[in-house]
Amino acid sequence: MPHPTMFDEADPLLSRLRTLALGFPDAAEKISHGRPAFYTARVFAYYGGSVKVDGVNQQHEQSVIVLVDPEERAALLGDDRCFVPAYLGAYGWVGVDLTDDVGWDEVGELLEASYRRTAGARRIALLDSRRP
């Protein structure tokens, strides 16, 4: 049974996130569990997530879920915008709520950190070769 669509294709935050995420070498998008997922060989970011509170999922529809280094994750979780996502949180992923005034440079850095943890050496070399 397929998951229901859990995002709005016209969402401007998704559009901005999509532009950033698909800018990485070999990055592509698929729908996973009803949400946009950005990947190469493995997923490096999801748009939207949830947290379990008293056994009930609370949605964070406009958020990005990324896999970052444990030290960075600990720092992020001290920020009110960040949360431990249901299911993926146990594996080191962290969610960041997006708003209209989000710092897109920071979002780009989080995406890159997650990409680097999941993309493999060849793709990271391609990314590094694009740098001046």
N, CA, C and O atoms as a Tinker XYZ file with bonds, in Angstrom:
   528  protein
     1  N      0.848000   -1.187000    0.000000    73     2
     2  CA     0.000000    0.000000    0.000000    64     1     3
     3  C      0.890000    1.245000    0.000000    63     2     4     5
     4  O      1.689000    1.427000    0.918000    81     3
     5  N      0.763000    2.098000   -1.008000    73     3     6
     6  CA     1.598000    3.295000   -1.070000    64     5     7
     7  C      1.220000    4.296000    0.023000    63     6     8     9
     8  O      0.077000    4.363000    0.474000    81     7
     9  N      2.216000    5.062000    0.423000    73     7    10
    10  CA     1.988000    6.117000    1.410000    64     9    11
    11  C      1.285000    7.300000    0.743000    63    10    12    13
    12  O      1.507000    7.562000   -0.439000    81    11
    13  N      0.440000    8.014000    1.488000    73    11    14
    14  CA    -0.187000    9.207000    0.910000    64    13    15
    15  C      0.859000   10.306000    0.721000    63    14    16    17
    16  O      1.858000   10.355000    1.438000    81    15
    17  N      0.620000   11.173000   -0.237000    73    15    18
    18  CA     1.496000   12.321000   -0.457000    64    17    19
    19  C      1.383000   13.244000    0.744000    63    18    20    21
    20  O      0.287000   13.615000    1.164000    81    19
    21  N      2.544000   13.611000    1.289000    73    19    22
    22  CA     2.567000   14.412000    2.512000    64    21    23
    23  C      3.268000   15.753000    2.296000    63    22    24    25
    24  O      3.922000   16.269000    3.202000    81    23
    25  N      3.128000   16.316000    1.090000    73    23    26
    26  CA     3.747000   17.602000    0.800000    64    25    27
    27  C      2.952000   18.293000   -0.292000    63    26    28    29
    28  O      2.164000   17.663000   -0.998000    81    27
    29  N      3.166000   19.593000   -0.421000    73    27    30
    30  CA     2.523000   20.409000   -1.447000    64    29    31
    31  C      3.577000   20.739000   -2.497000    63    30    32    33
    32  O      4.566000   21.407000   -2.196000    81    31
    33  N      3.375000   20.279000   -3.714000    73    31    34
    34  CA     4.333000   20.508000   -4.789000    64    33    35
    35  C      4.584000   22.005000   -5.021000    63    34    36    37
    36  O      5.659000   22.375000   -5.494000    81    35
    37  N      3.625000   22.862000   -4.700000    73    35    38
    38  CA     3.766000   24.306000   -4.902000    64    37    39
    39  C      4.443000   25.008000   -3.725000    63    38    40    41
    40  O      4.580000   26.231000   -3.748000    81    39
    41  N      4.864000   24.282000   -2.710000    73    39    42
    42  CA     5.494000   24.854000   -1.519000    64    41    43
    43  C      6.800000   25.564000   -1.910000    63    42    44    45
    44  O      7.712000   24.916000   -2.424000    81    43
    45  N      6.909000   26.877000   -1.677000    73    43    46
    46  CA     8.136000   27.590000   -2.075000    64    45    47
    47  C      9.369000   27.147000   -1.285000    63    46    48    49
    48  O     10.484000   27.219000   -1.803000    81    47
    49  N      9.193000   26.692000   -0.048000    73    47    50
    50  CA    10.339000   26.202000    0.719000    64    49    51
    51  C     10.871000   24.902000    0.116000    63    50    52    53
    52  O     12.083000   24.698000    0.047000    81    51
    53  N      9.981000   24.038000   -0.313000    73    51    54
    54  CA    10.398000   22.814000   -0.994000    64    53    55
    55  C     11.129000   23.158000   -2.284000    63    54    56    57
    56  O     12.147000   22.542000   -2.598000    81    55
    57  N     10.636000   24.109000   -3.018000    73    55    58
    58  CA    11.272000   24.510000   -4.270000    64    57    59
    59  C     12.705000   24.980000   -4.019000    63    58    60    61
    60  O     13.623000   24.602000   -4.746000    81    59
    61  N     12.888000   25.792000   -3.007000    73    59    62
    62  CA    14.229000   26.301000   -2.680000    64    61    63
    63  C     15.138000   25.167000   -2.226000    63    62    64    65
    64  O     16.298000   25.101000   -2.633000    81    63
    65  N     14.620000   24.273000   -1.383000    73    63    66
    66  CA    15.395000   23.131000   -0.912000    64    65    67
    67  C     15.760000   22.216000   -2.075000    63    66    68    69
    68  O     16.889000   21.734000   -2.164000    81    67
    69  N     14.814000   21.985000   -2.949000    73    67    70
    70  CA    15.031000   21.125000   -4.122000    64    69    71
    71  C     16.177000   21.677000   -4.976000    63    70    72    73
    72  O     17.035000   20.916000   -5.424000    81    71
    73  N     16.195000   22.976000   -5.200000    73    71    74
    74  CA    17.257000   23.594000   -6.002000    64    73    75
    75  C     18.620000   23.338000   -5.374000    63    74    76    77
    76  O     19.571000   22.990000   -6.074000    81    75
    77  N     18.720000   23.506000   -4.068000    73    75    78
    78  CA    19.989000   23.265000   -3.381000    64    77    79
    79  C     20.385000   21.791000   -3.443000    63    78    80    81
    80  O     21.515000   21.461000   -3.803000    81    79
    81  N     19.457000   20.915000   -3.092000    73    79    82
    82  CA    19.768000   19.492000   -2.992000    64    81    83
    83  C     20.139000   18.886000   -4.339000    63    82    84    85
    84  O     21.043000   18.054000   -4.420000    81    83
    85  N     19.454000   19.296000   -5.384000    73    83    86
    86  CA    19.722000   18.718000   -6.697000    64    85    87
    87  C     20.970000   19.313000   -7.353000    63    86    88    89
    88  O     21.355000   18.900000   -8.446000    81    87
    89  N     21.593000   20.274000   -6.692000    73    87    90
    90  CA    22.839000   20.858000   -7.186000    64    89    91
    91  C     24.069000   20.021000   -6.878000    63    90    92    93
    92  O     25.154000   20.324000   -7.376000    81    91
    93  N     23.931000   18.993000   -6.083000    73    91    94
    94  CA    25.073000   18.135000   -5.759000    64    93    95
    95  C     25.275000   17.098000   -6.864000    63    94    96    97
    96  O     24.312000   16.690000   -7.515000    81    95
    97  N     26.532000   16.666000   -7.081000    73    95    98
    98  CA    26.794000   15.695000   -8.145000    64    97    99
    99  C     25.924000   14.434000   -8.028000    63    98   100   101
   100  O     25.840000   13.818000   -6.966000    81    99
   101  N     25.293000   14.076000   -9.124000    73    99   102
   102  CA    24.473000   12.869000   -9.247000    64   101   103
   103  C     23.251000   12.847000   -8.328000    63   102   104   105
   104  O     22.633000   11.795000   -8.165000    81   103
   105  N     22.894000   13.963000   -7.734000    73   103   106
   106  CA    21.731000   13.990000   -6.843000    64   105   107
   107  C     20.446000   13.840000   -7.648000    63   106   108   109
   108  O     20.325000   14.346000   -8.764000    81   107
   109  N     19.506000   13.141000   -7.059000    73   107   110
   110  CA    18.195000   12.936000   -7.676000    64   109   111
   111  C     17.139000   13.003000   -6.580000    63   110   112   113
   112  O     17.458000   13.056000   -5.392000    81   111
   113  N     15.899000   13.000000   -6.991000    73   111   114
   114  CA    14.782000   13.080000   -6.047000    64   113   115
   115  C     13.843000   11.913000   -6.286000    63   114   116   117
   116  O     13.614000   11.499000   -7.422000    81   115
   117  N     13.314000   11.397000   -5.209000    73   115   118
   118  CA    12.271000   10.375000   -5.276000    64   117   119
   119  C     11.301000   10.648000   -4.132000    63   118   120   121
   120  O     11.608000   11.407000   -3.212000    81   119
   121  N     10.150000   10.033000   -4.197000    73   119   122
   122  CA     9.188000   10.121000   -3.102000    64   121   123
   123  C      9.378000    8.876000   -2.250000    63   122   124   125
   124  O      9.309000    7.753000   -2.750000    81   123
   125  N      9.615000    9.083000   -0.973000    73   123   126
   126  CA     9.815000    7.984000   -0.032000    64   125   127
   127  C      8.895000    8.200000    1.158000    63   126   128   129
   128  O      8.974000    9.225000    1.835000    81   127
   129  N      8.035000    7.246000    1.405000    73   127   130
   130  CA     7.075000    7.331000    2.505000    64   129   131
   131  C      6.245000    8.611000    2.430000    63   130   132   133
   132  O      5.908000    9.204000    3.454000    81   131
   133  N      5.920000    9.031000    1.205000    73   131   134
   134  CA     5.055000   10.181000    0.980000    64   133   135
   135  C      5.743000   11.525000    1.003000    63   134   136   137
   136  O      5.087000   12.562000    0.906000    81   135
   137  N      7.085000   11.519000    1.134000    73   135   138
   138  CA     7.826000   12.782000    1.226000    64   137   139
   139  C      8.953000   12.815000    0.194000    63   138   140   141
   140  O      9.470000   11.768000   -0.195000    81   139
   141  N      9.340000   14.026000   -0.253000    73   139   142
   142  CA    10.493000   14.125000   -1.140000    64   141   143
   143  C     11.767000   13.686000   -0.418000    63   142   144   145
   144  O     12.024000   14.082000    0.719000    81   143
   145  N     12.550000   12.868000   -1.099000    73   143   146
   146  CA    13.835000   12.415000   -0.573000    64   145   147
   147  C     14.888000   12.688000   -1.634000    63   146   148   149
   148  O     14.659000   12.440000   -2.818000    81   147
   149  N     16.025000   13.190000   -1.221000    73   147   150
   150  CA    17.111000   13.529000   -2.130000    64   149   151
   151  C     18.239000   12.542000   -1.882000    63   150   152   153
   152  O     18.612000   12.290000   -0.736000    81   151
   153  N     18.787000   11.977000   -2.971000    73   151   154
   154  CA    19.715000   10.862000   -2.803000    64   153   155
   155  C     20.729000   10.789000   -3.938000    63   154   156   157
   156  O     20.574000   11.418000   -4.984000    81   155
   157  N     21.757000   10.009000   -3.697000    73   155   158
   158  CA    22.656000    9.493000   -4.734000    64   157   159
   159  C     22.507000    7.980000   -4.607000    63   158   160   161
   160  O     21.490000    7.422000   -5.018000    81   159
   161  N     23.514000    7.310000   -4.040000    73   159   162
   162  CA    23.355000    5.879000   -3.752000    64   161   163
   163  C     22.481000    5.693000   -2.517000    63   162   164   165
   164  O     21.773000    4.695000   -2.390000    81   163
   165  N     22.538000    6.663000   -1.610000    73   163   166
   166  CA    21.738000    6.663000   -0.388000    64   165   167
   167  C     21.070000    8.020000   -0.221000    63   166   168   169
   168  O     21.534000    9.015000   -0.777000    81   167
   169  N     20.003000    8.063000    0.528000    73   167   170
   170  CA    19.310000    9.322000    0.800000    64   169   171
   171  C     20.198000   10.210000    1.668000    63   170   172   173
   172  O     20.801000    9.749000    2.637000    81   171
   173  N     20.270000   11.505000    1.301000    73   171   174
   174  CA    21.008000   12.460000    2.126000    64   173   175
   175  C     20.103000   13.536000    2.719000    63   174   176   177
   176  O     20.554000   14.299000    3.573000    81   175
   177  N     18.850000   13.621000    2.299000    73   175   178
   178  CA    17.930000   14.598000    2.892000    64   177   179
   179  C     16.490000   14.229000    2.565000    63   178   180   181
   180  O     16.183000   13.686000    1.503000    81   179
   181  N     15.637000   14.539000    3.501000    73   179   182
   182  CA    14.192000   14.393000    3.327000    64   181   183
   183  C     13.558000   15.756000    3.560000    63   182   184   185
   184  O     14.051000   16.547000    4.364000    81   183
   185  N     12.472000   16.028000    2.861000    73   183   186
   186  CA    11.694000   17.230000    3.125000    64   185   187
   187  C     10.481000   16.822000    3.939000    63   186   188   189
   188  O      9.622000   16.074000    3.472000    81   187
   189  N     10.426000   17.317000    5.147000    73   187   190
   190  CA     9.314000   17.011000    6.040000    64   189   191
   191  C      9.609000   15.804000    6.902000    63   190   192   193
   192  O     10.325000   14.885000    6.506000    81   191
   193  N      9.041000   15.832000    8.081000    73   191   194
   194  CA     9.229000   14.732000    9.014000    64   193   195
   195  C      8.227000   14.835000   10.140000    63   194   196   197
   196  O      7.267000   15.604000   10.079000    81   195
   197  N      8.469000   14.049000   11.164000    73   195   198
   198  CA     7.575000   14.065000   12.317000    64   197   199
   199  C      8.346000   13.631000   13.549000    63   198   200   201
   200  O      9.449000   13.091000   13.457000    81   199
   201  N      7.743000   13.877000   14.709000    73   199   202
   202  CA     8.266000   13.389000   15.982000    64   201   203
   203  C      7.128000   12.669000   16.683000    63   202   204   205
   204  O      5.955000   13.000000   16.509000    81   203
   205  N      7.496000   11.691000   17.467000    73   203   206
   206  CA     6.481000   10.981000   18.272000    64   205   207
   207  C      6.390000   11.646000   19.634000    63   206   208   209
   208  O      7.387000   11.785000   20.344000    81   207
   209  N      5.188000   12.050000   19.984000    73   207   210
   210  CA     4.922000   12.628000   21.298000    64   209   211
   211  C      3.761000   11.844000   21.896000    63   210   212   213
   212  O      2.649000   11.856000   21.369000    81   211
   213  N      4.035000   11.170000   22.992000    73   211   214
   214  CA     3.021000   10.336000   23.643000    64   213   215
   215  C      2.378000    9.354000   22.663000    63   214   216   217
   216  O      1.168000    9.129000   22.692000    81   215
   217  N      3.213000    8.772000   21.792000    73   215   218
   218  CA     2.738000    7.762000   20.856000    64   217   219
   219  C      2.046000    8.298000   19.620000    63   218   220   221
   220  O      1.575000    7.521000   18.790000    81   219
   221  N      1.977000    9.624000   19.484000    73   219   222
   222  CA     1.297000   10.243000   18.340000    64   221   223
   223  C      2.319000   11.033000   17.529000    63   222   224   225
   224  O      3.123000   11.774000   18.096000    81   223
   225  N      2.291000   10.878000   16.203000    73   223   226
   226  CA     3.196000   11.643000   15.338000    64   225   227
   227  C      2.735000   13.089000   15.237000    63   226   228   229
   228  O      1.580000   13.370000   14.916000    81   227
   229  N      3.665000   14.005000   15.519000    73   227   230
   230  CA     3.426000   15.426000   15.284000    64   229   231
   231  C      4.242000   15.809000   14.061000    63   230   232   233
   232  O      5.456000   15.608000   14.027000    81   231
   233  N      3.573000   16.358000   13.061000    73   231   234
   234  CA     4.195000   16.650000   11.778000    64   233   235
   235  C      5.048000   17.919000   11.824000    63   234   236   237
   236  O      4.695000   18.900000   12.478000    81   235
   237  N      6.151000   17.875000   11.132000    73   235   238
   238  CA     7.009000   19.027000   10.846000    64   237   239
   239  C      7.069000   19.084000    9.319000    63   238   240   241
   240  O      8.070000   18.714000    8.706000    81   239
   241  N      5.991000   19.548000    8.732000    73   239   242
   242  CA     5.824000   19.456000    7.282000    64   241   243
   243  C      6.851000   20.259000    6.509000    63   242   244   245
   244  O      7.279000   19.837000    5.434000    81   243
   245  N      7.256000   21.401000    7.026000    73   243   246
   246  CA     8.242000   22.236000    6.337000    64   245   247
   247  C      9.549000   22.183000    7.109000    63   246   248   249
   248  O      9.901000   23.097000    7.854000    81   247
   249  N     10.248000   21.087000    6.903000    73   247   250
   250  CA    11.530000   20.873000    7.564000    64   249   251
   251  C     12.433000   20.081000    6.639000    63   250   252   253
   252  O     11.986000   19.517000    5.640000    81   251
   253  N     13.703000   20.048000    6.985000    73   251   254
   254  CA    14.662000   19.215000    6.268000    64   253   255
   255  C     15.265000   18.261000    7.291000    63   254   256   257
   256  O     15.609000   18.657000    8.404000    81   255
   257  N     15.386000   17.004000    6.894000    73   255   258
   258  CA    15.966000   15.970000    7.751000    64   257   259
   259  C     17.305000   15.593000    7.127000    63   258   260   261
   260  O     17.364000   15.210000    5.959000    81   259
   261  N     18.381000   15.702000    7.907000    73   259   262
   262  CA    19.731000   15.451000    7.393000    64   261   263
   263  C     20.522000   14.588000    8.370000    63   262   264   265
   264  O     20.170000   14.458000    9.542000    81   263
   265  N     21.594000   14.004000    7.854000    73   263   266
   266  CA    22.519000   13.198000    8.645000    64   265   267
   267  C     23.826000   13.969000    8.755000    63   266   268   269
   268  O     24.528000   14.157000    7.762000    81   267
   269  N     24.149000   14.413000    9.956000    73   267   270
   270  CA    25.364000   15.209000   10.168000    64   269   271
   271  C     26.264000   14.504000   11.178000    63   270   272   273
   272  O     25.872000   13.513000   11.795000    81   271
   273  N     27.479000   15.034000   11.335000    73   271   274
   274  CA    28.402000   14.485000   12.318000    64   273   275
   275  C     27.789000   14.560000   13.709000    63   274   276   277
   276  O     27.020000   15.478000   13.994000    81   275
   277  N     28.116000   13.610000   14.581000    73   275   278
   278  CA    27.533000   13.599000   15.929000    64   277   279
   279  C     27.740000   14.904000   16.707000    63   278   280   281
   280  O     26.844000   15.337000   17.432000    81   279
   281  N     28.907000   15.533000   16.566000    73   279   282
   282  CA    29.152000   16.799000   17.286000    64   281   283
   283  C     28.231000   17.907000   16.777000    63   282   284   285
   284  O     27.689000   18.691000   17.556000    81   283
   285  N     28.066000   17.955000   15.458000    73   283   286
   286  CA    27.187000   18.967000   14.868000    64   285   287
   287  C     25.733000   18.694000   15.255000    63   286   288   289
   288  O     24.970000   19.623000   15.518000    81   287
   289  N     25.362000   17.433000   15.287000    73   287   290
   290  CA    24.002000   17.060000   15.672000    64   289   291
   291  C     23.704000   17.527000   17.091000    63   290   292   293
   292  O     22.641000   18.086000   17.358000    81   291
   293  N     24.651000   17.295000   18.002000    73   291   294
   294  CA    24.452000   17.716000   19.392000    64   293   295
   295  C     24.250000   19.224000   19.482000    63   294   296   297
   296  O     23.388000   19.694000   20.224000    81   295
   297  N     25.040000   19.978000   18.731000    73   295   298
   298  CA    24.892000   21.436000   18.726000    64   297   299
   299  C     23.546000   21.847000   18.137000    63   298   300   301
   300  O     22.877000   22.734000   18.666000    81   299
   301  N     23.153000   21.203000   17.044000    73   299   302
   302  CA    21.879000   21.545000   16.414000    64   301   303
   303  C     20.701000   21.288000   17.349000    63   302   304   305
   304  O     19.751000   22.070000   17.389000    81   303
   305  N     20.765000   20.198000   18.095000    73   303   306
   306  CA    19.634000   19.868000   18.963000    64   305   307
   307  C     19.465000   20.847000   20.115000    63   306   308   309
   308  O     18.454000   20.800000   20.817000    81   307
   309  N     20.437000   21.735000   20.323000    73   307   310
   310  CA    20.282000   22.815000   21.298000    64   309   311
   311  C     19.514000   23.998000   20.736000    63   310   312   313
   312  O     19.213000   24.944000   21.463000    81   311
   313  N     19.198000   23.954000   19.460000    73   311   314
   314  CA    18.476000   25.030000   18.768000    64   313   315
   315  C     16.988000   24.684000   18.745000    63   314   316   317
   316  O     16.623000   23.551000   18.432000    81   315
   317  N     16.131000   25.641000   19.071000    73   315   318
   318  CA    14.684000   25.410000   19.115000    64   317   319
   319  C     14.098000   24.982000   17.777000    63   318   320   321
   320  O     13.031000   24.368000   17.745000    81   319
   321  N     14.775000   25.293000   16.666000    73   319   322
   322  CA    14.264000   24.917000   15.341000    64   321   323
   323  C     14.482000   23.443000   15.025000    63   322   324   325
   324  O     13.917000   22.918000   14.066000    81   323
   325  N     15.298000   22.779000   15.831000    73   323   326
   326  CA    15.731000   21.419000   15.501000    64   325   327
   327  C     15.013000   20.379000   16.347000    63   326   328   329
   328  O     14.556000   20.666000   17.453000    81   327
   329  N     14.921000   19.167000   15.812000    73   327   330
   330  CA    14.215000   18.087000   16.488000    64   329   331
   331  C     14.801000   16.737000   16.083000    63   330   332   333
   332  O     15.477000   16.614000   15.062000    81   331
   333  N     14.528000   15.744000   16.896000    73   331   334
   334  CA    14.921000   14.374000   16.583000    64   333   335
   335  C     13.750000   13.736000   15.845000    63   334   336   337
   336  O     12.695000   13.515000   16.440000    81   335
   337  N     13.920000   13.437000   14.561000    73   335   338
   338  CA    12.798000   12.911000   13.782000    64   337   339
   339  C     12.451000   11.475000   14.173000    63   338   340   341
   340  O     13.317000   10.683000   14.543000    81   339
   341  N     11.177000   11.172000   14.078000    73   339   342
   342  CA    10.719000    9.804000   14.316000    64   341   343
   343  C     11.447000    8.872000   13.358000    63   342   344   345
   344  O     11.765000    9.251000   12.231000    81   343
   345  N     11.702000    7.679000   13.805000    73   343   346
   346  CA    12.333000    6.615000   13.028000    64   345   347
   347  C     13.803000    6.899000   12.727000    63   346   348   349
   348  O     14.663000    6.131000   13.160000    81   347
   349  N     14.121000    7.957000   12.010000    73   347   350
   350  CA    15.492000    8.234000   11.601000    64   349   351
   351  C     16.355000    8.809000   12.718000    63   350   352   353
   352  O     17.577000    8.669000   12.685000    81   351
   353  N     15.749000    9.441000   13.686000    73   351   354
   354  CA    16.498000   10.061000   14.771000    64   353   355
   355  C     17.391000    9.080000   15.515000    63   354   356   357
   356  O     18.478000    9.448000   15.962000    81   355
   357  N     16.956000    7.863000   15.650000    73   355   358
   358  CA    17.745000    6.845000   16.351000    64   357   359
   359  C     19.030000    6.506000   15.599000    63   358   360   361
   360  O     19.942000    5.910000   16.172000    81   359
   361  N     19.109000    6.877000   14.328000    73   359   362
   362  CA    20.279000    6.592000   13.501000    64   361   363
   363  C     21.146000    7.826000   13.264000    63   362   364   365
   364  O     22.019000    7.813000   12.397000    81   363
   365  N     20.909000    8.886000   14.028000    73   363   366
   366  CA    21.747000   10.074000   13.956000    64   365   367
   367  C     21.216000   11.219000   13.121000    63   366   368   369
   368  O     21.870000   12.257000   13.021000    81   367
   369  N     20.043000   11.059000   12.516000    73   367   370
   370  CA    19.477000   12.123000   11.704000    64   369   371
   371  C     18.895000   13.207000   12.600000    63   370   372   373
   372  O     18.520000   12.945000   13.743000    81   371
   373  N     18.823000   14.422000   12.073000    73   371   374
   374  CA    18.250000   15.555000   12.797000    64   373   375
   375  C     17.352000   16.332000   11.837000    63   374   376   377
   376  O     17.632000   16.430000   10.642000    81   375
   377  N     16.273000   16.878000   12.383000    73   375   378
   378  CA    15.364000   17.705000   11.599000    64   377   379
   379  C     15.539000   19.168000   11.935000    63   378   380   381
   380  O     15.807000   19.526000   13.081000    81   379
   381  N     15.386000   20.016000   10.925000    73   379   382
   382  CA    15.460000   21.467000   11.101000    64   381   383
   383  C     14.212000   22.066000   10.470000    63   382   384   385
   384  O     13.980000   21.927000    9.269000    81   383
   385  N     13.415000   22.733000   11.293000    73   383   386
   386  CA    12.230000   23.403000   10.760000    64   385   387
   387  C     12.650000   24.557000    9.864000    63   386   388   389
   388  O     13.556000   25.321000   10.196000    81   387
   389  N     11.987000   24.671000    8.735000    73   387   390
   390  CA    12.237000   25.754000    7.787000    64   389   391
   391  C     11.123000   26.782000    7.918000    63   390   392   393
   392  O      9.960000   26.431000    8.119000    81   391
   393  N     11.483000   28.028000    7.804000    73   391   394
   394  CA    10.514000   29.119000    7.830000    64   393   395
   395  C     10.833000   30.040000    6.656000    63   394   396   397
   396  O     11.835000   29.856000    5.966000    81   395
   397  N      9.983000   31.015000    6.441000    73   395   398
   398  CA    10.211000   31.953000    5.344000    64   397   399
   399  C     11.513000   32.730000    5.518000    63   398   400   401
   400  O     12.092000   33.187000    4.532000    81   399
   401  N     11.984000   32.887000    6.759000    73   399   402
   402  CA    13.203000   33.662000    6.998000    64   401   403
   403  C     14.408000   32.770000    7.343000    63   402   404   405
   404  O     15.357000   33.223000    7.984000    81   403
   405  N     14.363000   31.523000    6.921000    73   403   406
   406  CA    15.449000   30.588000    7.203000    64   405   407
   407  C     16.746000   31.058000    6.540000    63   406   408   409
   408  O     16.716000   31.699000    5.489000    81   407
   409  N     17.860000   30.740000    7.149000    73   407   410
   410  CA    19.165000   31.040000    6.563000    64   409   411
   411  C     19.527000   29.962000    5.553000    63   410   412   413
   412  O     19.948000   28.869000    5.932000    81   411
   413  N     19.365000   30.261000    4.280000    73   411   414
   414  CA    19.571000   29.243000    3.244000    64   413   415
   415  C     21.028000   28.841000    3.104000    63   414   416   417
   416  O     21.312000   27.736000    2.641000    81   415
   417  N     21.960000   29.705000    3.490000    73   415   418
   418  CA    23.368000   29.298000    3.494000    64   417   419
   419  C     23.564000   28.170000    4.504000    63   418   420   421
   420  O     24.272000   27.202000    4.227000    81   419
   421  N     22.939000   28.295000    5.673000    73   419   422
   422  CA    23.033000   27.246000    6.691000    64   421   423
   423  C     22.390000   25.948000    6.181000    63   422   424   425
   424  O     22.939000   24.863000    6.376000    81   423
   425  N     21.248000   26.059000    5.542000    73   423   426
   426  CA    20.584000   24.872000    4.995000    64   425   427
   427  C     21.495000   24.204000    3.966000    63   426   428   429
   428  O     21.617000   22.980000    3.948000    81   427
   429  N     22.128000   24.997000    3.118000    73   427   430
   430  CA    23.060000   24.455000    2.138000    64   429   431
   431  C     24.223000   23.727000    2.798000    63   430   432   433
   432  O     24.657000   22.680000    2.318000    81   431
   433  N     24.725000   24.278000    3.897000    73   431   434
   434  CA    25.821000   23.636000    4.631000    64   433   435
   435  C     25.365000   22.312000    5.241000    63   434   436   437
   436  O     26.107000   21.331000    5.223000    81   435
   437  N     24.149000   22.284000    5.778000    73   435   438
   438  CA    23.623000   21.041000    6.348000    64   437   439
   439  C     23.429000   19.987000    5.271000    63   438   440   441
   440  O     23.745000   18.815000    5.479000    81   439
   441  N     22.911000   20.398000    4.127000    73   439   442
   442  CA    22.751000   19.461000    3.015000    64   441   443
   443  C     24.102000   18.906000    2.575000    63   442   444   445
   444  O     24.245000   17.707000    2.334000    81   443
   445  N     25.087000   19.792000    2.475000    73   443   446
   446  CA    26.414000   19.340000    2.053000    64   445   447
   447  C     27.015000   18.372000    3.073000    63   446   448   449
   448  O     27.615000   17.367000    2.689000    81   447
   449  N     26.865000   18.657000    4.345000    73   447   450
   450  CA    27.387000   17.752000    5.377000    64   449   451
   451  C     26.741000   16.383000    5.264000    63   450   452   453
   452  O     27.421000   15.363000    5.382000    81   451
   453  N     25.442000   16.352000    5.039000    73   451   454
   454  CA    24.729000   15.089000    4.910000    64   453   455
   455  C     25.124000   14.368000    3.625000    63   454   456   457
   456  O     25.312000   13.151000    3.619000    81   455
   457  N     25.248000   15.120000    2.547000    73   455   458
   458  CA    25.685000   14.554000    1.273000    64   457   459
   459  C     27.049000   13.881000    1.448000    63   458   460   461
   460  O     27.259000   12.760000    0.983000    81   459
   461  N     27.960000   14.566000    2.112000    73   459   462
   462  CA    29.309000   14.032000    2.317000    64   461   463
   463  C     29.303000   12.750000    3.155000    63   462   464   465
   464  O     30.193000   11.912000    3.004000    81   463
   465  N     28.330000   12.594000    4.018000    73   463   466
   466  CA    28.255000   11.379000    4.845000    64   465   467
   467  C     27.659000   10.206000    4.082000    63   466   468   469
   468  O     27.796000    9.062000    4.515000    81   467
   469  N     27.004000   10.461000    2.960000    73   467   470
   470  CA    26.265000    9.390000    2.285000    64   469   471
   471  C     26.669000    9.148000    0.838000    63   470   472   473
   472  O     26.334000    8.097000    0.292000    81   471
   473  N     27.373000   10.071000    0.195000    73   471   474
   474  CA    27.536000   10.033000   -1.258000    64   473   475
   475  C     28.656000    9.139000   -1.774000    63   474   476   477
   476  O     28.592000    8.706000   -2.925000    81   475
   477  N     29.659000    8.850000   -0.992000    73   475   478
   478  CA    30.782000    8.052000   -1.477000    64   477   479
   479  C     31.919000    8.916000   -1.992000    63   478   480   481
   480  O     31.734000   10.084000   -2.333000    81   479
   481  N     33.099000    8.314000   -2.039000    73   479   482
   482  CA    34.332000    9.047000   -2.347000    64   481   483
   483  C     34.323000    9.684000   -3.745000    63   482   484   485
   484  O     34.763000   10.824000   -3.894000    81   483
   485  N     33.839000    8.984000   -4.752000    73   483   486
   486  CA    33.845000    9.524000   -6.113000    64   485   487
   487  C     33.006000   10.796000   -6.207000    63   486   488   489
   488  O     33.431000   11.788000   -6.800000    81   487
   489  N     31.837000   10.758000   -5.631000    73   487   490
   490  CA    30.954000   11.936000   -5.700000    64   489   491
   491  C     31.507000   13.088000   -4.855000    63   490   492   493
   492  O     31.369000   14.251000   -5.236000    81   491
   493  N     32.113000   12.787000   -3.744000    73   491   494
   494  CA    32.710000   13.843000   -2.922000    64   493   495
   495  C     33.867000   14.487000   -3.681000    63   494   496   497
   496  O     34.040000   15.705000   -3.636000    81   495
   497  N     34.656000   13.675000   -4.375000    73   495   498
   498  CA    35.728000   14.220000   -5.202000    64   497   499
   499  C     35.160000   15.136000   -6.287000    63   498   500   501
   500  O     35.727000   16.194000   -6.560000    81   499
   501  N     34.047000   14.740000   -6.905000    73   499   502
   502  CA    33.401000   15.599000   -7.901000    64   501   503
   503  C     32.954000   16.921000   -7.272000    63   502   504   505
   504  O     33.148000   17.991000   -7.849000    81   503
   505  N     32.358000   16.833000   -6.089000    73   503   506
   506  CA    31.926000   18.046000   -5.388000    64   505   507
   507  C     33.135000   18.943000   -5.104000    63   506   508   509
   508  O     33.087000   20.148000   -5.352000    81   507
   509  N     34.204000   18.362000   -4.590000    73   507   510
   510  CA    35.398000   19.141000   -4.262000    64   509   511
   511  C     36.033000   19.746000   -5.500000    63   510   512   513
   512  O     36.624000   20.822000   -5.417000    81   511
   513  N     35.930000   19.087000   -6.646000    73   511   514
   514  CA    36.524000   19.619000   -7.881000    64   513   515
   515  C     35.781000   20.852000   -8.391000    63   514   516   517
   516  O     36.317000   21.612000   -9.197000    81   515
   517  N     34.565000   21.049000   -7.929000    73   515   518
   518  CA    33.779000   22.227000   -8.330000    64   517   519
   519  C     34.175000   23.471000   -7.541000    63   518   520   521
   520  O     33.825000   24.588000   -7.921000    81   519
   521  N     34.895000   23.280000   -6.461000    73   519   522
   522  CA    35.282000   24.392000   -5.582000    64   521   523
   523  C     36.440000   25.163000   -6.200000    63   522   524   525
   524  O     37.333000   24.568000   -6.803000    81   523
   525  N     36.429000   26.489000   -6.053000    73   523   526
   526  CA    37.551000   27.293000   -6.572000    64   525   527
   527  C     38.814000   27.086000   -5.759000    63   526   528
   528  O     39.847000   27.685000   -6.059000    81   527
